[in-house]
Amino acid sequence: MSPRRTRTLEVARRVDPVTGSLDGKLVLIADDDRAIVNRIREHLAEKKYRFVEAFDGTQVLTALREHKPDLLLMDVEMPGLGGVEVCRIVKANQSETGFGFVPVILMTARSGKTAKVEGLELGADDYLTKPFDLLELSARVKSMLRLKGLQDALVEKNRELDKANRELDQKRQELLALSRTDGLTGLTNRRHFEERLLAEFTRSTRYRSPLSCLLLDIDHFKKVNDNWGHPFGDLVLKEVAQVTRKVLRDVDVLARYGGEELVALLPETSREEAFAAAERMRAGVASLRLPFSAPGKPTVDVRCTASIGVATYPGPGIDAESALVSAADECLYAAKQNGRNQVQQHEH
């Protein structure tokens, strides 16, 4: 819109109309009759509003995009795009990416209830018939500006509420993750593992698909703590957890079961596949070289090994999820008894 055809009067700063003041609110006056535009602007100027003027429908749409007015006061009959078409466009684009909510007061020289009903049905918020009383015009403009202020306040509150809900959901997810995670190793904790175990065993039973459980225990872990200290023992646990996690799939569940024991749940995994995975875990632990250093002493590479028990459903005596873990635990005990650093598997 050219400077000659558009004039903006800057006055007092905007104030939230909910508090009582409408100073600085921006009114877009659109009419092809300049005398009417000037008359409206001069009458409303004492209210300390600001004004933008337009003289056809195209200019109205341009002013809406550029100036974001608080109210559109528009004649129905204008060159090119008339007020009816502009009103329809404005009301169809009330999203935040469009024009937003802009109250529309239509003005027309057509009299009668039919014209008024037609204007309101088009989405106009109010309707004035020319010639109109300037005091009535002022009252209706004030009413629509308060409506705009209330709507803007509601939008802002909803935006704040959405933000608060997103933050709350994020915190909820973080707390949920913490409740499912072992603080030392970062693995799933035992409680969440048992929830997953029940779900996976139920699914495996329904579809008759294999489900394998691996129970791992670090060999002579008490000696690690006694010889090198509990902080180093914690480091060993974290390193074993990492190397074990690397040999498993994303769909597998790996948890700290208690103390120096880890447990893994492998859905859709046969006996042969489970044994191979356990061997990779055992070899990964055996390959670890963890440097230990103390003041005044040379650095020492500490090595450790693990024993693993493996059980697979369906299998003899495994008729519940607890029986699957118990079978893996029995095999782990057998691995310990047979010399450690080995994998023992539940027999079929």
Summary of the structure (lengths in Angstrom):
residues: 348
radius of gyration: 37.8
end to end distance: 85.3
largest distance: 105.0
contacts: 1109
relative contact order: 0.08
helix: 49%
strand: 19%
